[in-house]
Structure formats: structure tokens, C-alpha cells
């Protein structure tokens, strides 16, 4: 997808789930057009930094070893600490190269999800990643009231031609539910507002059994955390929570991450959901991302869209809000 803005977006972005990052092992990643290495030290803390050793360029994620809280290069054994600094050179143990430093990406782990902060120039986080279960305090359920999201209720779609702003723009678009997700009732955007780095909105599905058009059978509350993704909860028959994120891989591609927390059955204290619930959630909810991708994979970005009156204000306001997350210029792109 060609867009008139950069793919090196500023913000918090999901890179996986905590169980994928095993203590004592390195993991090679590629995001934001950069090769990265992730490793979990003996303390259990997860670290992410640029992947190539400053000595002779070996990739620390391919054959590198974890030594206490450091990562060791597979080429010559140089060790790098969580702060990115060279800590040890085996053939001159008393003289690490203090001038060398790998770029470090701040990490936050929440409820089994892993996020990193990205700024194109390496600036420190400009705001904190909001807590998934700290959102929507009006709903009192906490993590203990839900089955685990990973692995049963989580999906990753890799290398999709989707920019994070395209995903974010769904927040201002309720009409597509009827056509893309085959909804029998078209939801309405009931409220929306900008909240500094976040975008909040509420959508409602009218109750078909009521003569009052303002009666809602279901409400969907969602908070975008920058362009990295959205934290949401359904208010209705059940209060399942979800997170849907989009993380740039390089120019033109992103990975999408989707996790659902489904309410436990009364009296069930197991982490894993029963098989019948797993099948139901997979069939009814985990396929919605594929529905959207059926559009996004072939969509052309329209810089000056012809919008219906009901859509125009929230849609264009969201686009204006999104501009704050671009701290790097766009590559030369000609939209056709």
C-alpha cells in the first residue's frame, strides 16, 4: 500500500507474546526496517536491541548466547548489556570498548503481550503504554476473570501490506460492519474524542427488538494507543476484552497481532478455555481480522476521500490526530 506518510511511526508497538521469549534464549526480529534481537536474562527481564554486533557485524539473534543479563556475540564472544553497552571482550577482559553502544528499544510486558517503544531517531518514550486492564475502570472485571489470551485466543498475521494508520481509521468507520463483517445490524458511532495520544470511541448496535432507536443491544468501547493499536471491551451479553495491533516490519509491510480475553465460566479457575468456548471464539471473533484484510490487502489510499456527511468529521479529525505520530519524513511516494 502506497501512503503519503512514513512507515517509521512513533509509539508503542506489539512484537509478540511473553511465552515466545524464553529465558536464556535469543530471538531474531525485524521491525521498523531494522534487524533486532530480543533476549530474556536470568532475572526474567526481557530486552530488545539492535541486532548487529558493533565489532564485526554478526547478528546476535542467530547463535548468540545469553550470559546472565548480557547477550554474547556468536562470532567473537563480545558481550553486550541491557543498556546496549559493551561489557566484556574475552581476549581483553579488563578492557571492554566503552565507546560502543547498541540501540536499545524500551520494552513493556502486559498480561502476556510484549510491546516496544519506537522513535525513528531513538528518542526515549514520550508517553507510557496504557495498561490493557487499566482501561475502562467502569467495568470491574480483572485478569483473573478471564481465560488466558495466548495461545488459544491470539493470532499473528505476518507481512501484510497494511499501514498502521489504515487500521486506526476503522475507529471512525462503523458502516463497514454490514458489508465486511456481515453484521445483520449496522452499528453507530455513539461518541468519540481525542485524548492527547489516544483516540476514544464508543459504537453501539441498536436493539432490533426495541422501537427506540437509542436502545443498544451491544456497545463496543475502544481506546487507540497512538497508531500502534487499540484496547477494547464489549459491553453486552459478555464483556470480552481484546487488543488489536499493527506493527511496521519495513516499508510497505506490517505484522498484525490480535488477542481476546474471554470471561471464565463460573467456578472454572483453569487458565486454558474449554474446547467448546475455544471453537466458538475462533469461529465468531478471531476471523474478523481476515475479513478486514480482504479489503486492506488490495485497498488504495485516498488522500482526499469523498466522505458521507455522517462520516466526515470523525474521519478527518482522526487523520489530523494521527499526524502527531510521524517524526520522520515520508519516503518519496506518488499516489496514483
MOSULTA-V13994 format. One record per residue. N is the residue number from 1. OMEGA is omega in radians with two decimals (NA if undefined). NEAR is the number of other ideal C-beta (glycine too) atoms within 12 Angstrom. Layout:
BEGIN
((N	OMEGA	NEAR) (N	OMEGA	NEAR))
END
This chain:
BEGIN
((1	3.09	30) (2	3.14	22) (3	-3.10	33) (4	3.12	24) (5	-3.03	32) (6	2.99	31) (7	3.10	39) (8	-3.02	32) (9	3.08	41) (10	3.06	33) (11	3.09	42) (12	-3.07	43) (13	-3.14	45) (14	3.13	49) (15	3.12	43) (16	-3.12	35) (17	-3.02	31) (18	-3.12	30) (19	3.12	21) (20	-3.10	24) (21	-3.00	33) (22	3.11	18) (23	3.10	22) (24	3.14	22) (25	3.02	24) (26	3.12	36) (27	3.12	34) (28	3.12	29) (29	3.02	39) (30	3.10	28) (31	3.10	40) (32	-3.12	37) (33	-3.06	24) (34	2.97	30) (35	-3.09	28) (36	3.00	38) (37	3.05	44) (38	3.05	39) (39	3.11	40) (40	-3.11	30) (41	-3.11	28) (42	-3.14	16) (43	-3.06	15) (44	-3.13	16) (45	-3.12	23) (46	-3.13	40) (47	3.08	41) (48	3.14	42) (49	3.10	40) (50	-2.86	33) (51	-2.93	34) (52	3.13	29) (53	-3.12	35) (54	3.12	28) (55	-3.14	26) (56	2.93	15) (57	3.10	18) (58	-3.14	26) (59	-3.08	27) (60	-3.13	43) (61	3.13	33) (62	3.14	23) (63	3.10	21) (64	-3.14	34) (65	3.08	24) (66	3.12	35) (67	-3.05	24) (68	3.13	22) (69	-3.09	25) (70	3.03	33) (71	-3.06	49) (72	3.13	33) (73	-3.13	36) (74	-3.05	26) (75	-3.10	21) (76	3.03	23) (77	3.08	28) (78	-3.09	36) (79	-3.09	35) (80	-3.09	43) (81	-3.14	28) (82	3.10	31) (83	3.13	19) (84	-3.08	29) (85	3.04	24) (86	-3.05	30) (87	-3.00	28) (88	2.99	27) (89	-2.95	24) (90	-3.10	19) (91	2.84	12) (92	-2.95	14) (93	-3.12	12) (94	-3.05	8) (95	3.01	14) (96	-3.13	24) (97	-3.04	20) (98	-3.13	15) (99	-3.07	9) (100	3.13	24) (101	3.03	21) (102	3.09	39) (103	-3.13	31) (104	3.11	28) (105	3.11	36) (106	-3.06	32) (107	2.98	33) (108	3.05	29) (109	-3.13	30) (110	2.98	31) (111	3.10	33) (112	3.11	31) (113	-3.10	47) (114	3.14	41) (115	2.99	39) (116	3.05	37) (117	3.07	34) (118	2.93	44) (119	-3.04	28) (120	3.14	23) (121	3.09	14) (122	3.13	23) (123	3.13	17) (124	-3.11	15) (125	3.12	25) (126	3.07	20) (127	-3.11	23) (128	3.01	20) (129	3.14	35) (130	-3.14	31) (131	-3.08	23) (132	-3.11	36) (133	3.02	26) (134	3.10	19) (135	3.06	30) (136	-3.12	27) (137	3.09	14) (138	3.05	12) (139	-2.91	24) (140	-3.14	11) (141	3.11	24) (142	-3.09	20) (143	-3.11	21) (144	-3.10	16) (145	-3.06	23) (146	2.93	37) (147	3.13	34) (148	3.12	27) (149	-3.08	38) (150	0.13	32) (151	-2.95	23) (152	-3.03	29) (153	-3.12	35) (154	3.13	38) (155	3.01	31) (156	3.04	28) (157	-2.92	30) (158	2.98	21) (159	-3.11	19) (160	-3.11	33) (161	-3.02	29) (162	3.08	38) (163	-3.13	37) (164	-3.13	47) (165	3.11	42) (166	3.09	37) (167	-3.13	43) (168	-3.09	38) (169	3.02	37) (170	-3.12	41) (171	-3.14	42) (172	-3.01	37) (173	3.10	34) (174	-3.06	34) (175	-3.06	22) (176	-3.10	27) (177	-3.12	25) (178	-3.00	17) (179	-3.09	15) (180	-3.07	23) (181	3.05	27) (182	3.10	15) (183	3.13	24) (184	3.08	13) (185	-3.12	23) (186	3.13	23) (187	3.08	30) (188	2.98	30) (189	-3.06	34) (190	-3.10	25) (191	3.04	20) (192	3.11	29) (193	2.98	22) (194	3.11	23) (195	-3.11	18) (196	-3.11	18) (197	-3.10	25) (198	3.03	33) (199	-3.09	40) (200	3.02	31) (201	3.07	35) (202	3.05	29) (203	-3.12	36) (204	3.05	28) (205	-3.13	31) (206	3.12	24) (207	-3.12	18) (208	-3.09	16) (209	-3.11	11) (210	3.06	14) (211	-3.14	9) (212	-3.11	11) (213	3.13	16) (214	3.07	13) (215	-3.09	18) (216	3.08	27) (217	-3.06	24) (218	3.05	28) (219	-3.12	30) (220	3.14	39) (221	-3.07	33) (222	3.07	37) (223	3.03	37) (224	3.05	41) (225	-2.98	42) (226	3.10	44) (227	-3.12	44) (228	-3.12	46) (229	-3.08	42) (230	3.02	40) (231	-2.98	38) (232	3.04	37) (233	3.07	36) (234	3.07	31) (235	-3.09	25) (236	-3.12	20) (237	3.06	12) (238	-3.13	26) (239	3.08	28) (240	-3.14	34) (241	3.10	40) (242	2.98	38) (243	3.13	44) (244	-3.02	41) (245	3.13	46) (246	-3.06	46) (247	-3.14	47) (248	3.06	45) (249	3.03	33) (250	-3.10	23) (251	3.07	24) (252	-3.09	20) (253	3.07	26) (254	2.92	43) (255	3.09	32) (256	3.13	39) (257	-3.06	38) (258	3.10	38) (259	3.12	41) (260	2.97	43) (261	-3.06	41) (262	-3.09	37) (263	3.10	27) (264	2.95	25) (265	3.12	16) (266	3.10	7) (267	-3.13	7) (268	-3.12	17) (269	3.14	12) (270	3.10	16) (271	-3.08	21) (272	-3.14	19) (273	3.01	29) (274	-3.05	18) (275	-3.11	13) (276	3.07	12) (277	3.12	26) (278	-3.14	24) (279	-3.12	16) (280	-3.13	20) (281	3.12	31) (282	-3.08	24) (283	-2.99	13) (284	-2.98	22) (285	-3.07	32) (286	3.12	29) (287	-3.06	21) (288	3.12	30) (289	3.10	35) (290	3.07	21) (291	-3.14	23) (292	-3.12	29) (293	3.06	29) (294	3.05	20) (295	-3.00	25) (296	-3.09	31) (297	-3.04	22) (298	-3.05	14) (299	2.99	25) (300	3.12	16) (301	3.11	25) (302	-3.05	18) (303	3.13	18) (304	-3.02	12) (305	3.01	17) (306	-3.00	11) (307	2.96	20) (308	-3.06	14) (309	-3.09	10) (310	-3.10	15) (311	-2.84	24) (312	-3.04	17) (313	3.13	17) (314	-3.08	34) (315	-3.10	33) (316	3.06	20) (317	3.10	22) (318	3.11	35) (319	3.11	34) (320	3.09	17) (321	-3.07	30) (322	-3.06	35) (323	-3.10	22) (324	-3.07	23) (325	3.13	38) (326	3.12	29) (327	3.07	22) (328	3.12	22) (329	3.08	14) (330	2.97	24) (331	-3.14	18) (332	-3.09	10) (333	3.06	19) (334	3.12	11) (335	-3.12	15) (336	NA	9))
END
